[in-house]
Structures are given as C-alpha cells and as structure tokens.
Amino acid sequence: MNFFSILLKKSKHAVEMQNLSISWGQVNVLNQLNFELKVGEKLAIVGPSGSGKSTILKILAGLILPTNGELRIFGEKQTYLRLDQNNPPDVRLVFQNPALLGSLTIEENVGFLLKRNKNLSKKLIHKTVRECLAEVGLFNVENKLPNELSGGMQKRVSFARALITDETLNAKTKPLLLFDEPTAGLDPIASSRIEDLINKTNHKANGSSIVVSHVLSTIERTSDRVLMLYGGKFRWAGSIHDFKESNDPYVFQFRHGKLDGPMQPKDI
C-alpha cells in the first residue's frame, strides 16, 4: 500500500480548500475560496468565462500554487508544485483540447507515465494501453500519430490517458479526475458521447471528479453538486436538482443566458 492509499483511508475528502486565494499582480483571480469534495463525489464548477474556473483546476493539478490559503488533497496539505513532489497525489487533468504530444505515437502518449516505471515490461505497458483505448472505443490506433486521428478520436485518447493506472503504485487509490470544458464547441450529439465518456471514465477509475463547463447538459449529466463562481468567489452551492430549480439570481442568469442580472459584461 502506498503513501496516498494510507491517506485516502484516513480522509473522507478528496479535496479540502480553505480560504484559498490567488492573485496575478494587483488582480485577485480567486478570493478566499472554501469547499470540500468527498471521495467519490462528482462536482461541477460553473460561471462566466474568465471567472477563474480553470485556475482552480490548475491549482488542484499542481501546475500553479495559490497565493494564500490551504489546500489538502486526500488529506495531505499541498505546498509544492506536482513536479516537485516525491509522492504526488493521483490527480488526472483532461484538458479542453486533447493536449497530445504530436511526435509520440498514441501508445506513447497514453502510456507515457507507465514508461517511467522501470519494473513494467513493454508487453505489460502495451496491454494496459490497449485496454484503456478499448474502454473509450478505440482499436488498433496505438501505432498512429495524433495527427492521423480525427479531433473526436484525439479527445477520446485524452480520456484513455486519464484511465491509465500503474497498478504497482496506485492499485488502491481513487484518483481525482479534473475535466476542463470537455464539451466546449461540440454539437449536442458529440457532447452526449463525451458526457457518457466522462461518467464511464469516472466509474472505471473509481474516482472523484470536478467538471468545469458552460454546457448545461454536461453539468446536469456528469455532476451531483454545483458551485457557481463569479468575481473570484463562490456565489451559490447546491445539488444538481437545486441547480435546475433555483431562482438564485446568479444561477437563473447563467441557466437562461440573461443579459440582466448580477453578472455584467464589464465584469466578465
């Protein structure tokens, strides 16, 4: 059992954020945010463009550090960037674009982290990659380069990469899965496919998830709970059922795309 498996047993929360803030110069992007994500819970963070939703994901992924406040992942306080940690938590970020390395094959992209473990044979890595690709409906593509696949297929490869697990290290962990605008710019049918894939990936990985999205169907189909972010603060929190029925001015304006309301163009 590894270090984070032990922590996960002790902690009931995948994420605990207390008075977390981040500033770029004089601009306060996030201002004293507080929230908890239980292990196994599915959360959506919503709000207008530029409100700081993707910044939250980057902090959780260990790509940037907050200016102030405290962040715990699986009970462990985070004080370093992920690359500087000896025992990093199992956090997997699926970017809005597939973010595949163009010079690597699909197998090399999906199995990138596995190759760092010298105890894993090439045969086992190949088998694991093929299984993850099959989970997202891709077959016989592992030797292709990203530019040989359609945009939709590349998107599915990024989900296969989120599924990949080094069983020798993470056999008993429940990962934190982060999805940044996964259905932005897609037609309704393609969005439904990706939404199903989000749910399948989360179930297969036995993880907890945070989805950042503007798309109502994505929010409603992939989440249990919703947080509304605006002006660097959380303005509303509730279940997905409450989100659908709420008359809160922030939620109402967001759901119905109203120009009148507390969120104004000069601010967003």
N, C-alpha and C positions, 0 to 999 in steps of 0.2 A: 504493500500500500504506500503510495507516495504522499508527499507533504500536503498537497492540496486535497487529497482524498480524506485525510485526517481532519483538515479544517472544515471540509464540507459536512462531515458527520457532526461537527460541533455547532456549525452555524445553520440557522434556518433560512438565511438570506443569501441570495446570490450577489446582491448589491445593497450597500448601505451608504447613502450620501448625506453628509451633514454640513450645512452652511457653506456649500461649495460655490466658489466664485472664480471667474477668470476674466482678465482684462487684457485688451490689446492697447497699450499706451494709456490714453485717457478714456478709452471706450470700455464700458462694462458690458461684456457679452453675456455672462451668466452672473446672477446676483443672489448669493446665499440660497442655493437650492437644497431642498431636503426631500428625499424619497427613499423607499425601500422596495426591493424586488425579491419576493420569496422564491425559494428554489422550486422550479417547475412552473412558475407563473409566466404569462405572456402579456407584455405591456406594449402599448403604442404611445409614442410621444408625438404630439401634433402641434401645429401652429403655422403662422405665415412664414414665407421664405425669409431667411436672414435672422430668424429669432434665436438661433443657437442650438437647434436640434442636433445637427451633425457634429457640432463641437462636443456635445455630451457624449456621443458615440466615440469620438476620437480620444476623449479622456478615459472612457471605460476601456478602450482598446490599448491604452498605454502609449498612444502616439504623441500626446501632449500632456503637460502637467497643469493642474489648476493653480491659480494664484493664491487662493486661500481655501480653507475648509478641509474636510476629511472625507476620504473615500475608502471603503472596505469592499473587497471582492472575495466572496466565500469566507468572510470573517477576517481576512488579512488586510491590514492597512497598506495602502498603496502610496509609496513615496518616491518611486523611481519610474522612469520610462520602461516599457516592457523589455526592450533590448538590453537593459542594464540589470535585469533581474536574473538571479540564478535559478529560482523555482517559480517561473511565471504562472499565473492562473490560466486556466483553459478558457480563453476568450477568443471568439472567432467572428471576424467582421466581414460581411458581404457588402461590397461597395455598390454604389449606384451603377457604375459601369463595371464590366467583368474584372478589370484590373489584372489581366493575364499577361505574362511575360512573353512577348512576341517571338523571342529567339529560342524558347523552350517548347518542346512538344507538350501535348495535353497531359500525357502521363507525368512528365517532369513538373508541370505546373501543379497538378493535383497532389502529387507525391513529394513535393518539394521538402516539407518538414520531415517526412519519414527518412529521407536520404541522409539527414544529419545523424541518425541513429546507426552507428556502425555495426550494431548487433543484428540488424534486419537484413536479410538476404534480398537480392534483386528480385528473386522469384516471389517472395512474400510481398514486397512492395508492389510489384506488378499485379498480383492477385488482389490486393487491397484496393488499388486504384481502379481496377476493372469493376469490382463490386460496387464502389461508390459511384462510378459513372453509370452503371446499370440502374442504380437506385433513382437516378434523375433521367432515365430513359435514353441514355447514350451508349451505343455499342460500336466497337471497332473504330474508335476515333483516337485512341491513345497515342498513335504514332503521327497524328496530324499536327500541324502548327495552328495556332489560334486563327490566323487569317484565312485558313482553309475552311473555317466553320462560319455559319450564319451568326448574326448577332444574338438570336434567341438561343442557339446552341452554346455560344460562349457564356451566356448568362447561366445556363444550366451547369456548365463546367465550374463556375464560381460556387455554385451550391454543392457540387460534388467535393470541392476543396474544403468547404465548411464541414462536410461529413467525415473527412479523413481523420482517423484517430490512430495514434501509436499505442497499440494495446499493451505494450510492455511498460508504458509510462502512465497512460490515462485510462486504464481498464475500468476504474470505478468512479471516475469523475463525471459530473453532469455539467457540460460546458455552458457558458454564457454566449448566446448567439445574438449578434447585432446585425440588423438589416437596414441599410441606408437607402431610402427611396427606391425600394426594389421594383416598383411597377411604374415609375415615372416615365411618361411618354409612350406607354404601351396602350394598344387598343384593348377594349373590355375582355375579349376572349383571351388574349395573351396575358392580361392581368390575372384572370382567373387561374390560368395554368401556373403562373408564378406564385399566386397565393396558396394554391394547393401544394406547391413545392415547398413553400415556407413551412406549412403545417407538417408536411411529411418529413422535412429535414429536422424540425424541432422534435418530432416524435421519435424519429430514428436515433437521433443523438441523445435523446433523453435529457434535453437541456431546458434552460430558461431563456426567454427571448425578449428583445426590445426591438420594435419596428418603428422607424421614423418614416412617416408617409403623409402626403396630402390627399391620397386617393381613398375615398370613403369606403369602397368595397374592401380594400386592403386592410384598413383599420378595423372594420367590423368583422372580417372573416379570419383574422390572424391574431386577435387580441382578446384578453379577458378584461383588461383595465386600460384607462386612457388618462394621460396627463396633457393638459393644454399649456403650452409655453408661449409667452409673449413678453417682450420688453425685458428679457433676462430673468423672468420669474414664472413660476407655475401659477396659473390663474384659476385652474379648475382641475379636479381629480374625481374620477368615478368609474363605475363599471361600464362595460360596453353597452349594456341595456340603458343605463342612465344617460350615457353619451347620446344615444339615439333619441331620447325623450326630453332631455334637458332644455330649459328655456334660459339658461345662463347666457348673458349677452355675448360672451366670447365664443361659447360653443355654438350658439344659434347663428352668429355671423359666419363662423367658419363652415358650418354644415351647409348653409344656404347661399354662401358666396355673396353676402350682402355688402354693399358699399357703406351703408350706415351702421355704425357700431363702434365699440371701443378700439378696434384695430384700424388705424388710418394709414393711408399711403405715405404720409410724411414720416411715419414712424417705422414703416416696414419696406 
